[in-house]
């Protein structure tokens, strides 16, 4: 059976995922497939630029599972259905300062949406390169303390390794009192 290649470009991962579907006529010639469902091959059609396209751009705000439904044009019972889970990666919001002075405001350095990257590794370093904080996912937030002692005010540098073949993020954070 000749498989037609269908590609779905996932803009959220900037990667290409190939899905193979297709059919063959009784004469052995390949036939174009037609879609069933709500006007397109993918269900749900949410967050797609064109759900009837063979290569839609997808940008979901949250995780979603899409189902690809394809049936042969001659309706001879040859069909294909496959599910694909798309992870909606969130944009990280990295604060540039925090004030661990126990006043109840900005006492920890919290990176919004880091919890959506459960395998990520956050490392905070001094300007000399000494590690002062490390966490996996969003398991804990940095409070400006190392081995029970408050760190001095200053600029610290962070590395966020998001894993999932995504680029690492680098930057700085200022610890104020």
C-alpha positions as CSV (number, residue, x, y, z in Angstrom):
1,X,0.0,0.0,0.0
2,X,1.4,3.4,-1.0
3,X,1.3,5.8,1.9
4,X,0.7,9.4,1.3
5,X,2.8,11.6,3.6
6,X,1.0,14.2,5.6
7,X,3.0,16.7,7.7
8,X,1.8,18.6,10.6
9,X,4.0,21.5,11.6
10,X,3.8,22.1,15.3
11,X,4.8,25.7,15.8
12,X,4.8,25.3,19.5
13,X,7.8,23.0,19.2
14,X,9.1,24.3,15.9
15,X,9.4,20.7,14.8
16,X,8.0,18.5,12.1
17,X,5.9,15.5,12.8
18,X,5.1,13.2,9.9
19,X,1.9,11.2,9.8
20,X,1.3,8.6,7.1
21,X,-2.1,7.8,5.7
22,X,-3.5,6.6,2.4
23,X,-5.2,4.0,0.3
24,X,-4.9,2.1,-2.9
25,X,-7.6,1.6,-5.5
26,X,-8.6,-1.9,-6.8
27,X,-6.4,-1.2,-9.8
28,X,-3.4,-0.6,-7.6
29,X,-3.4,3.2,-8.3
30,X,-3.0,5.5,-5.3
31,X,-6.2,7.5,-4.6
32,X,-6.5,10.8,-2.7
33,X,-8.0,10.5,0.7
34,X,-11.0,12.5,1.8
35,X,-11.7,13.5,5.3
36,X,-14.6,13.0,7.6
37,X,-15.5,14.9,10.7
38,X,-16.2,18.6,11.0
39,X,-14.9,19.6,7.6
40,X,-11.3,18.6,8.3
41,X,-9.0,15.7,9.2
42,X,-8.2,16.9,12.7
43,X,-10.5,16.9,15.7
44,X,-10.8,19.2,17.5
45,X,-10.0,21.9,14.9
46,X,-9.2,24.4,17.7
47,X,-6.1,26.6,17.5
48,X,-5.3,25.6,13.9
49,X,-4.8,28.1,11.2
50,X,-6.6,25.7,8.7
51,X,-7.9,22.4,10.0
52,X,-8.6,21.2,6.5
53,X,-4.9,21.7,5.5
54,X,-2.5,18.8,5.5
55,X,0.1,21.0,7.2
56,X,-1.8,23.2,9.7
57,X,0.0,25.5,12.1
58,X,-1.0,24.7,15.6
59,X,-0.5,26.9,18.6
60,X,-2.7,25.7,21.6
61,X,-2.6,27.6,24.8
62,X,-2.8,24.3,26.8
63,X,-2.2,20.7,26.2
64,X,-4.6,19.1,23.7
65,X,-5.0,15.8,21.9
66,X,-5.8,15.9,18.2
67,X,-7.3,13.0,16.4
68,X,-6.5,12.6,12.7
69,X,-9.3,10.8,10.7
70,X,-8.8,9.7,7.1
71,X,-10.8,7.4,4.9
72,X,-10.2,6.2,1.4
73,X,-11.9,8.1,-1.5
74,X,-13.6,4.9,-2.7
75,X,-14.9,4.2,0.8
76,X,-13.8,0.6,0.6
77,X,-13.4,0.4,4.3
78,X,-9.7,1.4,4.3
79,X,-9.4,4.1,6.9
80,X,-7.0,5.5,9.4
81,X,-7.4,7.2,12.7
82,X,-4.5,8.3,15.0
83,X,-4.3,10.5,18.1
84,X,-1.5,12.9,18.7
85,X,-1.0,14.8,22.0
86,X,0.3,18.3,21.5
87,X,1.9,20.1,24.5
88,X,1.1,23.7,24.8
89,X,4.3,25.2,26.1
90,X,3.8,28.4,28.1
91,X,5.8,31.6,27.7
92,X,8.1,32.0,30.7
93,X,8.0,35.2,32.7
94,X,11.3,35.7,34.4
95,X,11.5,38.5,37.0
96,X,14.6,40.5,37.0
97,X,14.6,41.2,40.8
98,X,13.4,39.9,44.0
99,X,13.6,41.0,47.7
100,X,14.0,38.2,50.2
101,X,13.5,40.4,53.2
102,X,10.5,38.6,54.8
103,X,8.0,41.4,54.2
104,X,5.6,39.1,52.3
105,X,6.3,40.7,48.9
106,X,8.7,39.2,46.3
107,X,10.4,37.1,49.0
108,X,11.1,34.3,46.5
109,X,12.2,34.4,42.9
110,X,9.4,32.7,41.1
111,X,9.4,32.1,37.3
112,X,5.8,32.1,36.1
113,X,4.9,29.0,34.0
114,X,8.0,27.1,34.8
115,X,5.8,24.4,36.2
116,X,4.6,23.6,32.6
117,X,8.1,22.3,31.9
118,X,8.3,19.5,34.5
119,X,11.7,18.2,33.3
120,X,13.3,21.6,33.3
121,X,16.4,22.4,35.3
122,X,16.9,25.9,36.8
123,X,20.4,26.8,38.0
124,X,21.4,30.0,39.7
125,X,25.1,31.0,39.8
126,X,27.3,33.7,41.3
127,X,29.4,35.9,38.9
128,X,32.3,33.6,39.7
129,X,30.3,30.6,38.5
130,X,29.5,29.0,41.9
131,X,26.1,27.3,42.0
132,X,23.8,28.8,44.7
133,X,20.5,27.2,43.7
134,X,19.2,24.4,41.6
135,X,15.7,22.9,41.1
136,X,14.0,20.5,38.7
137,X,10.7,21.7,37.3
138,X,9.1,24.2,39.6
139,X,9.7,22.1,42.7
140,X,11.0,25.0,44.8
141,X,11.5,28.7,44.5
142,X,14.8,30.5,45.3
143,X,14.7,32.5,48.5
144,X,18.2,33.9,48.3
145,X,19.6,31.5,50.9
146,X,22.5,29.1,50.5
147,X,23.3,26.5,53.3
148,X,21.1,28.4,55.7
149,X,22.7,31.8,55.2
150,X,21.3,34.7,53.3
151,X,23.3,35.5,50.2
152,X,24.5,39.1,49.7
153,X,22.7,41.6,47.5
154,X,23.9,41.5,43.9
155,X,23.5,40.2,40.5
156,X,23.2,36.4,40.0
157,X,23.0,34.5,36.7
158,X,20.6,31.8,35.8
159,X,20.4,29.0,33.2
160,X,17.0,27.4,32.4
161,X,17.4,24.1,30.6
162,X,13.8,23.4,29.4
163,X,14.7,20.0,28.0
164,X,12.4,18.7,25.2
165,X,15.0,19.8,22.6
166,X,14.2,23.4,23.4
167,X,16.9,26.0,23.6
168,X,18.4,26.9,27.0
169,X,17.6,30.4,28.4
170,X,20.2,32.5,30.1
171,X,19.9,35.7,32.0
172,X,20.4,37.6,35.3
173,X,18.5,38.4,38.4
174,X,19.2,41.0,41.0
175,X,18.8,40.1,44.7
176,X,17.9,43.1,46.8
177,X,17.1,43.5,50.5
